[in-house]
Amino acid sequence: MIVVNDIATLRKEVNQWRLQGLKVAFVPTMGNLHAGHISLITEAHKHADKVVASIFVNPMQFGQNEDIENYPRTLAADQKKLADADTDLLFTPTPAVIYPKGLDKQSFVEVPQVSEGYCGESRPGHFRGVATVVCKLFNIVQPDVACFGLKDFQQVQVIQTMVDDLSMPIDIIPVPTVREPSGLALSSRNNYLTEEELKIAPALSQNIQWLAEQIKQDNDFIGLAKQAANFINNAGLKTDYIHICHAKTLQPASEDDKELVILAAAHCGKARLIDNLQVNL
């Protein structure tokens, strides 16, 4: 696996592949990798000849009260996992490489509508940071395809919308969420959970599953979501939000909608957990 930390060297390597007519896939990450990330690499290999991954803890997507300094950084272990998964190139830029003028003078990308509400409301400016860094990384790598995990469902919709709106010639491949046997979605944030919290954290996914079954029989979406929130809170978590939405627009679902997604977030100790489930009626 080639490891580079500057744009010029990365472009030189990718251009060599292009001259050979090879197809390139890209998996952007913030590191602290787990089996969910590796599933993205595995999927990327199915769609391209070469796979590029990046590890970059993006300061633009962290809010004022979010502690970027304590975000887990495990580069040596991450490199081994990526090499074992046959990643061809790893890009590990610093903030100075990605934002040479600093965040205050950096142009940004904002995706309307799908960025609003849910995690966009709970974390103001988060999706501006996500869209901007992904746009920059796409321009640097210029992949044919890019893989993103569906655990961050709203993020996938934001990126797909950006790619469509800005006419980027990149296929976005959504990859299913990888879960613990308990149903808990794999996440770097799970590292913050204590042993006791790991026992109650699956209540989020369990109640999403319960809600999915209920909405197949009852279209009182608001009332059922409130019930699910109460169940999550009674389990010892603190619900941030739980909503039933149209799966494409992310607008609140109407009783005529058939393609739905349940979006949810809850606090469990220091960790803010997110999860979702698509439901077709």
C-alpha positions in Angstrom: 0.0 0.0 0.0 1.3 3.4 -1.0 1.0 6.1 1.7 1.1 9.7 0.7 0.3 13.0 2.5 0.5 15.6 -0.2 -1.7 16.3 -3.2 0.9 16.3 -5.9 2.2 12.8 -5.1 -1.3 11.4 -4.9 -2.3 12.9 -8.3 0.9 11.5 -9.8 0.1 8.0 -8.6 -3.6 8.2 -9.7 -2.6 9.6 -13.1 -0.4 6.6 -13.7 -3.4 4.3 -13.1 -5.5 6.4 -15.5 -2.9 6.1 -18.2 -3.3 2.3 -17.9 -7.1 2.6 -18.2 -7.7 1.6 -14.6 -10.9 2.5 -12.7 -10.5 4.2 -9.3 -12.6 3.9 -6.2 -12.4 6.1 -3.2 -13.3 5.6 0.5 -12.9 8.8 2.7 -12.6 8.2 6.4 -11.7 10.0 9.6 -9.7 7.0 10.9 -10.1 4.9 14.0 -11.2 2.2 11.6 -13.5 -0.7 12.4 -15.2 -3.5 10.4 -17.7 -1.1 9.0 -15.0 1.0 7.3 -13.3 -2.2 6.0 -16.7 -3.2 4.5 -16.4 0.0 2.4 -13.0 -1.0 1.1 -14.3 -4.5 0.3 -17.2 -3.0 -1.6 -14.9 -0.5 -3.4 -12.9 -3.4 -4.8 -16.0 -4.8 -6.5 -16.4 -1.6 -8.5 -12.8 -0.6 -9.5 -9.3 -1.7 -10.2 -7.6 0.5 -7.7 -8.9 1.6 -4.2 -7.8 4.9 -2.5 -8.7 5.6 1.1 -8.1 8.7 3.1 -7.8 9.4 6.8 -8.4 13.0 7.7 -10.0 14.3 10.9 -11.9 17.2 9.3 -11.9 20.3 11.6 -14.6 22.0 9.5 -17.3 19.5 10.5 -16.8 19.8 14.3 -18.9 22.3 16.2 -17.8 24.7 18.9 -18.7 22.2 21.7 -17.3 19.1 20.0 -13.9 18.0 21.1 -11.9 17.4 18.0 -8.7 17.2 20.0 -9.9 14.0 21.8 -11.2 12.4 18.6 -9.5 8.9 18.6 -6.5 8.8 16.2 -5.1 5.3 15.6 -3.1 5.7 12.4 -0.7 2.8 12.8 -3.5 0.3 13.5 -5.6 1.9 10.7 -2.8 1.5 8.2 -2.4 -2.2 9.0 -6.2 -2.8 8.5 -6.2 -1.0 5.2 -3.1 -2.8 4.0 -4.7 -6.1 5.0 -7.8 -5.2 3.0 -5.6 -4.6 -0.1 -6.1 -0.9 -0.2 -3.8 0.5 -3.0 -3.2 4.0 -1.7 -3.7 5.8 1.6 -3.9 9.6 1.7 -3.2 11.1 5.1 -3.2 14.9 4.7 -2.9 17.4 7.5 -5.3 20.3 7.9 -2.6 22.6 6.4 -2.7 20.5 3.2 -6.5 20.6 2.9 -7.1 24.1 4.2 -3.9 26.0 3.4 -5.5 29.4 4.0 -7.2 28.3 7.2 -10.9 27.6 7.9 -11.9 31.3 8.0 -10.8 32.0 4.4 -11.8 28.6 2.9 -14.5 28.5 0.2 -17.2 26.1 1.2 -20.0 23.9 -0.2 -23.5 24.0 1.2 -26.2 21.5 0.2 -29.7 22.9 0.9 -32.7 21.0 2.2 -31.2 17.5 2.8 -28.6 19.1 5.1 -31.3 20.7 7.3 -32.9 19.1 10.3 -31.9 15.9 12.2 -28.1 15.9 12.5 -27.9 19.2 10.6 -30.1 20.8 13.3 -28.3 19.1 16.2 -24.8 19.9 14.8 -25.0 23.3 13.1 -22.4 23.7 10.3 -21.6 19.9 10.3 -22.8 19.2 6.8 -21.2 22.3 5.4 -17.9 20.8 6.7 -18.7 17.4 5.3 -19.7 18.6 1.9 -16.7 20.9 1.6 -14.1 18.3 2.6 -15.7 15.6 0.4 -15.9 18.0 -2.5 -12.2 18.8 -2.0 -11.2 15.2 -1.7 -13.2 14.3 -4.8 -11.4 17.0 -6.7 -8.0 15.8 -5.4 -8.5 12.0 -6.1 -11.0 12.3 -9.0 -12.4 8.8 -8.5 -14.9 7.0 -10.7 -16.8 5.7 -7.7 -16.9 6.4 -3.9 -18.3 4.3 -1.1 -20.1 5.6 2.0 -21.7 3.8 4.8 -25.5 3.9 5.2 -25.2 4.3 9.0 -24.8 8.0 8.2 -27.9 8.0 6.0 -28.4 11.8 6.0 -24.7 12.2 5.1 -25.1 9.9 2.1 -28.1 11.9 0.9 -26.1 15.1 1.3 -23.2 13.8 -0.7 -25.4 12.2 -3.4 -27.3 15.5 -3.8 -24.0 17.5 -4.0 -22.7 15.1 -6.7 -25.9 15.5 -8.7 -26.2 19.2 -8.3 -22.6 19.9 -9.2 -22.5 17.4 -12.1 -19.6 15.4 -10.7 -18.9 12.3 -12.7 -18.7 10.0 -9.7 -21.0 7.1 -8.8 -21.9 7.1 -5.1 -22.1 3.5 -3.7 -24.1 3.3 -0.4 -22.9 0.4 1.7 -25.2 -1.3 4.4 -24.5 -0.7 8.1 -22.3 -3.3 9.9 -23.6 -4.2 13.3 -22.6 -5.9 16.5 -24.5 -9.1 17.4 -26.6 -6.9 19.7 -27.8 -4.8 16.8 -25.7 -1.8 17.8 -24.3 -0.1 14.6 -20.5 -0.1 14.5 -19.1 3.4 15.1 -15.9 5.0 16.3 -18.1 6.7 18.9 -18.7 3.3 20.5 -15.2 3.6 22.0 -16.6 6.1 24.4 -19.2 3.6 25.8 -18.6 2.0 29.2 -19.4 -1.7 29.7 -22.7 -0.8 31.3 -23.5 1.7 28.4 -22.7 -1.0 25.8 -25.5 -3.1 27.4 -28.2 -0.4 26.9 -26.9 1.2 23.7 -28.7 -1.4 21.5 -32.0 0.0 22.7 -31.7 2.6 19.8 -31.6 0.0 17.0 -34.1 -2.2 18.8 -36.7 0.6 19.0 -36.1 1.6 15.4 -36.9 -2.0 14.5 -40.0 -1.9 16.6 -41.1 1.4 14.9 -40.5 -0.1 11.5 -43.0 -2.9 12.3 -45.5 -0.5 13.7 -45.6 1.8 10.7 -46.5 -1.1 8.4 -49.8 -1.2 10.2 -50.4 2.3 11.4 -49.7 5.7 9.7 -49.7 7.7 12.9 -46.1 8.5 12.2 -45.7 11.3 14.7 -47.4 9.4 17.6 -45.4 6.2 16.9 -42.1 8.1 16.8 -43.0 9.7 20.2 -43.6 6.3 21.7 -40.3 5.0 20.3 -38.5 8.0 21.8 -40.1 7.3 25.2 -38.9 3.7 25.0 -35.4 4.8 24.1 -35.4 7.2 27.1 -36.8 4.6 29.5 -33.9 2.3 28.5 -31.4 4.8 29.8 -30.5 6.7 26.7 -31.5 10.3 25.9 -33.2 10.7 22.6 -31.9 13.5 20.4 -34.4 12.9 17.6 -36.4 10.1 16.0 -38.3 10.8 12.8 -40.0 8.9 10.0 -39.1 10.6 6.7 -39.3 10.2 2.9 -36.2 8.2 2.0 -35.1 10.5 -0.8 -36.1 14.1 0.3 -35.8 13.4 4.1 -38.9 15.5 4.5 -41.4 14.3 7.2 -43.3 11.3 5.7 -46.9 11.6 4.5 -49.3 8.8 4.6 -49.0 8.5 0.8 -45.2 7.9 0.9 -44.0 4.4 0.3 -40.2 4.7 0.5 -39.5 5.7 4.1 -36.5 5.9 6.4 -36.5 6.1 10.2 -33.7 8.5 11.3 -32.7 8.5 14.9 -30.0 9.8 17.3 -29.5 9.4 21.0 -27.0 10.2 23.7 -25.5 7.3 25.7 -23.1 8.6 28.2 -20.4 10.6 26.4 -21.4 9.1 23.0 -23.9 10.4 20.5 -25.2 7.4 18.6 -27.0 7.6 15.2 -28.9 4.9 13.4 -31.5 4.5 10.7 -33.6 1.9 9.0 -35.2 2.1 5.5 -38.8 0.8 5.3 -40.7 0.2 2.1 -44.5 0.0 2.5 
